[in-house]
């Protein structure tokens, strides 16, 4: 790749490495996948992942087009989205931590899993800000918009590949995860993690 294309080979390689490393950092996505896998098995986890990646794609494309800069420029818009994000995380966390944990099969439908994953990432202002600061680092200042959009699409693909690996690992221990006692404890743990992430988002400047 040349400078004229808006990205060099070294910049592209750095982007690939950074994208994989960032995908591997545990966070909201990992906690949500664990909760949904416990509740709905592999199907629930896959549906949730699909929703999450659509949310990532929305912010990535918005960053590629320069649209999400408007969110950062507007304090009211950012704070409003942050409040929504905190509410979403705490709401899911409370449901997991204090909800009824039946010892029967609780299926997460494709639709509900997709909506949960989508909502969590669309209501995440940190994801929007991160997309703005992350993607431009690997292109030249005069790079055309299609280069950023291409990197945005590749970022979504890399994120998807990682979460597919996570789901594959969860699937291998699904029988253990869905034992009544283990399931209750893990769902409460995932709920506590989601609440903690929501509180952290609320306290961050």
C-alpha positions in Angstrom: 0.0 0.0 0.0 1.3 3.5 -0.8 1.0 6.9 0.7 -1.3 7.8 -2.2 -3.8 5.2 -1.0 -4.0 6.9 2.3 -2.4 4.1 4.3 1.0 2.5 4.3 1.8 -1.2 4.7 3.2 -0.5 8.2 0.2 1.5 9.1 -2.1 -1.3 7.9 -0.2 -3.9 9.8 -0.3 -1.8 13.0 -4.1 -1.4 12.5 -4.5 -5.2 12.2 -2.5 -5.9 15.4 -4.2 -3.1 17.3 -7.6 -4.2 16.3 -7.0 -7.8 17.5 -5.5 -6.6 20.8 -8.4 -4.3 21.4 -11.0 -7.0 20.6 -9.3 -9.3 23.1 -9.7 -6.8 26.0 -12.6 -8.0 28.2 -15.4 -5.5 28.6 -19.1 -5.0 28.1 -19.2 -7.4 25.1 -17.6 -10.3 27.0 -19.9 -9.8 30.0 -23.0 -9.7 27.7 -21.9 -12.8 25.7 -21.4 -14.7 28.9 -24.8 -13.7 30.3 -26.6 -14.5 27.0 -24.7 -17.8 26.5 -25.8 -18.9 30.0 -29.4 -18.0 29.3 -29.8 -19.0 25.7 -26.8 -21.2 24.8 -24.9 -20.8 21.5 -27.9 -19.4 19.7 -28.4 -16.7 22.2 -24.7 -15.8 22.2 -24.6 -15.6 18.4 -27.7 -13.4 18.2 -26.2 -11.1 20.8 -22.9 -10.9 19.0 -24.7 -10.0 15.7 -26.4 -7.1 17.4 -23.2 -6.0 19.0 -21.4 -6.0 15.7 -24.1 -4.0 14.0 -23.7 -1.5 16.8 -19.9 -1.4 16.3 -20.5 -1.0 12.5 -22.7 2.0 13.1 -20.1 3.8 15.1 -17.3 2.7 12.9 -19.0 3.9 9.7 -20.0 7.1 11.4 -16.4 7.7 12.4 -15.3 6.9 8.9 -17.7 9.5 7.5 -16.8 12.0 10.2 -20.4 12.0 11.6 -19.6 10.9 15.1 -17.4 14.0 15.6 -20.7 15.8 16.1 -21.3 13.7 19.1 -18.0 14.7 20.6 -18.5 18.3 19.7 -21.9 18.5 21.5 -21.6 18.1 25.3 -25.4 17.7 25.6 -25.5 14.9 23.0 -22.6 13.1 24.6 -23.9 13.4 28.1 -27.3 12.3 27.0 -25.9 9.2 25.3 -23.8 8.5 28.4 -26.8 8.6 30.6 -28.6 6.2 28.3 -25.6 3.9 28.2 -25.3 3.9 32.0 -29.0 3.0 32.3 -28.8 0.2 29.8 -25.8 -1.4 31.5 -27.3 -1.1 35.0 -30.6 -2.4 33.8 -29.1 -5.5 32.2 -26.9 -5.9 35.3 -29.8 -5.7 37.8 -31.8 -8.2 35.7 -28.9 -10.7 35.8 -27.9 -10.1 39.4 -31.3 -9.9 41.1 -33.6 -11.6 38.6 -35.2 -15.0 39.0 -32.8 -17.7 38.1 -35.0 -20.6 37.0 -33.3 -24.0 36.9 -35.1 -24.8 33.6 -34.1 -23.9 30.1 -34.5 -20.2 29.5 -34.2 -19.6 25.8 -33.0 -16.2 24.5 -34.7 -15.7 21.1 -32.7 -14.5 18.2 -34.6 -11.2 18.2 -34.2 -10.5 21.9 -30.5 -11.4 21.8 -29.9 -9.2 18.8 -31.7 -6.3 20.4 -29.7 -6.6 23.6 -26.3 -6.6 21.8 -27.4 -3.8 19.6 -28.7 -1.6 22.4 -25.6 -2.1 24.5 -23.2 -0.9 21.8 -25.4 1.9 20.3 -25.8 3.4 23.8 -22.0 3.3 24.4 -20.6 6.8 23.9 -17.1 5.5 24.6 -17.3 3.3 21.5 -18.1 6.4 19.4 -15.3 8.4 20.8 -12.9 5.5 20.5 -13.8 5.0 16.9 -13.0 8.7 16.2 -9.6 8.4 17.9 -8.7 4.9 16.7 -9.3 4.8 13.0 -7.5 8.0 11.9 -4.3 7.0 13.6 -3.5 4.6 10.8 -4.1 6.7 7.7 -2.5 9.8 6.3 -4.2 13.2 6.9 -5.2 13.5 3.2 -6.7 9.9 3.1 -10.0 9.7 1.1 -13.1 8.8 3.1 -13.3 5.3 1.5 -10.0 4.3 3.2 -11.5 5.0 6.6 -14.7 3.2 5.7 -12.7 0.2 4.5 -10.8 0.2 7.8 -14.0 0.5 9.7 -15.4 -2.5 7.9 -12.2 -4.5 8.6 -12.4 -3.5 12.3 -15.9 -5.0 12.5 -14.7 -8.2 10.8 -11.8 -8.6 13.3 -14.1 -7.9 16.2 -16.5 -10.5 14.9 -13.8 -13.1 14.4 -12.7 -12.7 18.0 -16.2 -13.0 19.5 -16.8 -16.1 17.4 -13.7 -17.6 19.0 -15.1 -16.6 22.4 -18.5 -18.2 21.6 -16.7 -21.3 20.4 -14.8 -21.6 23.7 -18.1 -21.0 25.6 -19.8 -23.7 23.5 -17.2 -26.3 24.5 -18.1 -25.8 28.2 -21.8 -25.1 27.6 -22.9 -28.1 29.5 -21.0 -27.0 32.6 -22.1 -23.4 32.2 -25.8 -24.3 32.2 -25.8 -26.4 35.3 -28.2 -24.9 37.7 -25.8 -23.9 40.4 -23.0 -22.8 38.0 -25.5 -20.9 35.8 -27.0 -18.9 38.7 -23.5 -17.9 40.0 -22.2 -16.9 36.6 -25.3 -15.0 35.7 -25.0 -13.0 39.0 -21.3 -12.5 38.3 -22.0 -11.1 34.8 -24.7 -8.9 36.3 -22.3 -7.5 38.9 -19.7 -6.8 36.1 -22.3 -5.0 34.0 -23.4 -2.8 36.9 -19.7 -2.0 37.7 -19.1 -1.1 34.1 -22.2 1.2 34.2 -21.0 2.9 37.4 -17.6 3.4 35.8 -19.1 5.0 32.8 -21.2 7.2 35.0 -18.2 8.4 37.0 -15.9 9.0 34.1 -15.4 12.6 32.8 
